Amino acid sequence: MEDTFRWSLVTAIAPIAWGTNYFVTHEYLPAGHPLYGAVLRALPAGLLLLALARRLPRGAWWWRSPVLGICTMGAFFALIYLASQLLPVSLASTIMSASPFTMALFAWGLLAERPTALVLTGAAAGIAGVVLLLGTGATAVDLRGVAASAAALTMSSCGYVLAKKWGRADEGPLATTSWQLVAGGLVLIPVAIAVEGAPPRLDLPAVAGFAYVGLVATALAFTAWFAGLRRLPAATVGLIGLLNPVTGVLLGVLLSGDVLTARQFLGLGLVLLGIAVSQLRPGAVSKRFDWGRTGASTREGHHGHDRRRRAARRGGDQHGVLRAQRQADDLT
């Protein structure tokens, strides 16, 4: 339990950093260039992590890295960038809050991680909390932004679960994250040139925005995220991701002077409750207690089995002595 809590804290770095990403993208990064925006976010961060890891892909990671890079980095960044420009932050975050369910489904199919009742309960509470926290508002909905958010949700959830499955090898999260970022950025360069033409001109706020998004919301965040995926169930990691919209709301309170309503306080409580519920481990109880016929503790059950085995062995030895005596009587 203590180890789970520690790695949950490490994983939480990612959604907290991502929670600031919508604000920075919407306020400081150039609109109309989602592909170049994704390249400038992924490639510099990937090269930085690659310089720190000092390890190139080996074996199957030469094809795994582009697959994961497209799902979790390249195409995902472009879709999120587009959604950030077309949708209000609240609606984009609400759609992405379904990640606990989508990651649980992919983990069930690809990793045989059957979602527990606690995880499903926590996911339901967390998503309900996000809806209360953000609301829908009266702003007109751009269906292109909704489609971009839904596609980003599906691709990233599948990619995260595949990264967990393939990341069980000896390669560390720093190296594998760098390979995915570099691959995702390189794949997007020709697509960005073909679709968007020349790269956008960046003013000083945009350069600072890309520096923050690349270093904090990408390099640091994804390293922490994939480190958590290696050690926690995928559905639990998805629930921790709900800290993303929570951070966005609290950022609005700090920077814009927003005041939380009673509904938002209730939503915040539900999100935190859902994350806390996902940390519970029913297996820890079942290992300690035997809920079978006797209701006795596992330790007592083991001792009972041991006593029965010893009694059986003693009984077997006595039967063996009696048989030997009978055989001796027959011979005499």
C-alpha positions in Angstrom: 0.0 0.0 0.0 2.8 2.4 0.9 4.6 1.6 -2.4 1.3 2.2 -4.3 0.9 5.6 -2.7 4.4 6.6 -3.5 4.1 5.8 -7.1 0.7 7.4 -7.3 2.3 10.7 -6.1 5.0 10.3 -8.9 2.3 9.7 -11.5 0.3 12.7 -10.3 3.0 15.0 -11.5 1.8 14.3 -15.1 -1.8 15.4 -14.9 -1.0 18.3 -12.7 1.5 19.5 -15.4 -1.0 18.7 -18.1 -3.7 20.7 -16.3 -1.7 23.9 -17.1 -1.2 22.9 -20.7 -4.7 23.9 -21.9 -4.2 27.4 -20.5 -0.8 27.9 -22.0 -1.8 26.5 -25.4 -5.0 28.7 -25.5 -3.3 31.9 -24.3 0.2 31.9 -25.7 0.7 29.4 -28.6 -0.2 30.3 -32.2 -3.6 29.2 -33.4 -4.1 27.3 -36.7 -0.9 25.3 -36.5 -1.7 22.1 -34.5 0.8 19.9 -36.4 3.7 22.3 -35.9 2.6 22.8 -32.4 2.8 19.1 -31.8 6.3 18.9 -33.4 7.6 21.7 -31.3 6.3 20.1 -28.2 7.5 16.6 -28.8 10.8 16.8 -30.7 12.8 19.1 -28.4 11.6 17.3 -25.3 12.4 14.0 -26.8 15.9 15.0 -27.8 16.5 16.4 -24.3 15.5 13.1 -22.7 17.5 11.1 -25.2 20.6 13.1 -24.3 20.0 12.3 -20.6 19.2 8.6 -21.2 22.0 8.1 -23.7 20.4 4.9 -25.1 19.1 4.1 -28.5 16.2 1.7 -29.2 17.1 -2.0 -29.5 15.3 -4.9 -31.1 11.5 -4.5 -31.3 11.7 -1.0 -29.9 12.6 0.3 -33.3 9.0 -0.3 -34.5 7.3 0.0 -31.1 8.6 3.6 -30.6 6.9 5.0 -33.7 3.7 3.2 -32.9 3.6 4.5 -29.4 5.0 7.9 -30.5 2.0 8.4 -32.9 -0.6 7.3 -30.4 0.6 9.0 -27.2 2.7 11.9 -28.6 2.5 12.9 -32.2 -1.2 12.5 -33.3 -2.3 13.0 -29.7 -0.5 16.3 -29.3 -2.0 17.5 -32.6 -5.5 16.5 -31.6 -5.2 18.1 -28.2 -3.8 21.3 -29.7 -6.7 21.4 -32.1 -9.3 20.7 -29.4 -7.7 23.4 -27.2 -8.3 25.9 -30.0 -11.8 24.8 -30.9 -13.4 24.0 -27.5 -13.7 25.6 -24.1 -11.2 24.2 -21.6 -14.1 22.8 -19.5 -15.6 20.8 -22.4 -12.3 19.4 -23.7 -11.3 18.4 -20.2 -14.7 16.7 -19.5 -14.3 14.6 -22.7 -10.8 13.5 -21.7 -12.0 12.7 -18.2 -13.5 9.4 -19.6 -9.9 8.1 -19.7 -10.3 5.9 -16.6 -13.0 3.9 -18.4 -11.2 3.7 -21.8 -7.9 2.7 -20.2 -9.6 0.1 -18.1 -11.3 -1.4 -21.2 -8.0 -1.5 -23.1 -6.2 -2.9 -20.1 -8.8 -5.6 -19.8 -8.4 -6.6 -23.5 -4.6 -6.2 -23.8 -3.3 -7.0 -20.3 -6.1 -9.1 -18.8 -6.3 -6.5 -16.0 -10.0 -7.1 -15.1 -11.3 -3.8 -13.7 -12.4 -4.2 -10.0 -15.6 -2.9 -8.5 -13.5 -0.3 -6.5 -11.8 1.0 -9.7 -15.1 1.3 -11.5 -16.8 3.0 -8.6 -13.8 5.4 -8.3 -14.0 6.1 -12.1 -17.7 6.8 -11.9 -17.3 9.1 -8.9 -14.3 10.9 -10.6 -16.1 11.5 -13.9 -19.2 12.8 -12.1 -17.0 15.1 -10.1 -15.4 16.5 -13.3 -18.8 17.2 -14.8 -19.8 19.0 -11.6 -16.5 20.8 -11.4 -16.4 22.0 -15.0 -20.0 22.1 -16.1 -21.0 22.4 -19.7 -21.7 26.2 -20.0 -23.7 27.9 -22.7 -20.9 28.1 -25.2 -21.6 26.7 -28.7 -20.0 23.4 -29.3 -17.7 22.9 -32.3 -18.1 19.2 -33.4 -14.7 19.2 -34.9 -13.2 19.9 -31.4 -15.4 17.1 -29.9 -14.2 14.7 -32.6 -10.6 15.7 -32.0 -10.9 15.2 -28.2 -12.6 11.8 -28.6 -9.9 10.6 -31.1 -7.2 11.8 -28.7 -8.9 10.0 -25.8 -9.1 6.7 -27.7 -5.6 6.8 -29.2 -3.8 7.8 -26.0 -5.6 5.2 -23.9 -4.6 2.5 -26.3 -1.1 3.8 -26.5 -0.7 4.0 -22.7 -1.8 0.4 -22.2 0.5 -0.8 -25.0 3.3 1.1 -23.4 2.6 -0.6 -20.1 2.5 -4.0 -21.9 5.8 -3.4 -23.8 7.5 -1.5 -21.0 7.8 -4.6 -18.9 11.3 -5.1 -20.4 14.5 -3.8 -18.9 14.3 -0.5 -20.7 13.7 2.4 -18.3 10.9 5.0 -18.6 13.4 7.8 -19.4 14.7 6.0 -22.5 11.4 4.7 -23.8 9.7 8.1 -23.3 12.5 9.8 -25.2 12.1 7.3 -28.1 8.4 7.9 -28.3 8.7 11.7 -28.3 11.4 11.7 -31.0 9.6 9.2 -33.1 6.3 11.1 -32.8 7.9 14.4 -33.6 9.8 13.1 -36.7 6.6 11.4 -38.1 4.7 14.7 -37.9 7.3 16.9 -39.6 6.5 15.9 -43.2 2.7 15.9 -42.4 3.0 19.4 -41.0 4.9 20.7 -44.0 2.4 19.1 -46.4 -0.7 20.4 -44.6 0.3 23.6 -42.9 3.1 24.8 -45.2 5.8 27.0 -43.6 6.2 26.9 -39.8 4.6 29.7 -37.9 6.6 32.7 -36.7 7.0 32.7 -32.9 7.0 35.8 -30.7 8.7 35.8 -27.3 5.5 34.6 -25.4 5.1 31.7 -27.8 8.7 30.7 -27.4 8.3 30.8 -23.6 5.0 28.8 -23.9 6.6 26.1 -26.0 9.6 25.9 -23.6 7.2 25.4 -20.7 5.0 22.9 -22.6 8.1 20.9 -23.8 10.0 20.8 -20.6 7.3 20.6 -17.9 4.1 19.3 -19.5 6.0 16.9 -21.8 9.5 15.8 -20.8 8.9 15.7 -17.0 5.2 14.8 -17.2 5.4 11.8 -19.5 8.5 10.4 -17.7 6.5 10.4 -14.5 3.4 9.0 -16.3 5.1 6.1 -17.9 7.0 5.3 -14.6 3.7 5.1 -12.9 2.2 2.9 -15.6 5.0 0.4 -15.1 4.1 -0.1 -11.5 0.3 0.6 -11.1 -2.8 -0.8 -12.8 -3.7 1.1 -15.9 -7.2 2.0 -14.6 -5.7 3.4 -11.5 -3.3 5.6 -13.5 -6.3 6.7 -15.6 -8.1 7.8 -12.5 -5.0 9.8 -11.3 -5.2 11.5 -14.6 -8.4 13.3 -13.4 -6.2 15.7 -11.6 -5.7 17.3 -15.0 -9.1 19.2 -15.0 -8.8 19.8 -11.2 -5.6 21.6 -11.8 -7.1 23.6 -14.6 -9.9 24.8 -12.3 -7.6 25.6 -9.4 -5.4 27.5 -11.8 -8.3 29.6 -12.8 -8.9 30.4 -9.1 -5.3 31.4 -8.6 -4.7 33.4 -11.8 -8.1 34.7 -12.8 -9.7 35.2 -9.4 -12.4 32.7 -10.0 -14.5 31.7 -7.0 -15.5 28.0 -6.6 -19.2 27.4 -6.2 -20.8 24.8 -3.9 -21.3 22.5 -6.9 -17.6 22.8 -7.8 -16.6 22.0 -4.3 -18.7 18.9 -4.4 -17.2 18.0 -7.8 -13.7 18.5 -6.4 -14.5 16.2 -3.5 -15.9 13.5 -5.8 -12.8 13.5 -7.9 -10.5 13.2 -4.9 -12.7 10.5 -3.5 -12.6 8.5 -6.7 -8.8 8.7 -6.8 -8.7 7.6 -3.2 -11.0 4.7 -3.8 -8.8 3.4 -6.6 -5.9 3.2 -4.2 -7.6 0.6 -2.1 -6.5 -3.0 -2.7 -9.1 -5.7 -1.9 -6.3 -8.3 -2.5 -4.5 -7.1 0.6 -7.6 -8.2 2.6 -8.1 -11.4 0.8 -4.5 -12.5 1.4 -4.7 -11.9 5.1 -8.1 -13.5 5.6 -9.6 -16.7 4.3 -13.2 -15.9 3.4 -13.9 -19.5 2.6 -15.8 -22.1 4.7 -14.2 -21.5 8.0 -13.7 -17.7 8.0 -10.4 -18.2 9.7 -7.3 -16.2 9.0 -4.9 -17.3 6.3 -2.2 -17.9 8.8 -4.5 -20.1 10.9 -5.7 -21.8 7.8 -2.1 -22.7 6.9 -1.4 -24.0 10.4 -4.6 -26.0 10.2 -3.5 -27.5 6.8 -0.1 -28.3 8.3 -1.6 -30.0 11.3 -3.8 -32.1 9.1 -0.9 -33.0 6.9 1.2 -34.1 9.9 -1.8 -36.1 11.3 -2.2 -37.8 7.9 1.5 -38.6 7.8 1.3 -40.0 11.4 -1.7 -42.0 10.4 0.0 -43.3 7.3 3.1 -44.3 9.4 0.9 -46.2 11.9 -0.9 -48.0 9.1 2.4 -49.0 7.6 3.6 -50.5 11.0 0.4 -52.5 11.3 0.8 -53.9 7.7 4.4 -54.9 8.5 3.4 -56.7 11.6 0.7 -58.6 9.8 3.1 -59.6 7.1 5.6 -60.9 9.8 2.8 -62.9 11.4 1.9 -64.5 8.1 5.6 -65.5 7.5 5.9 -67.1 10.9 
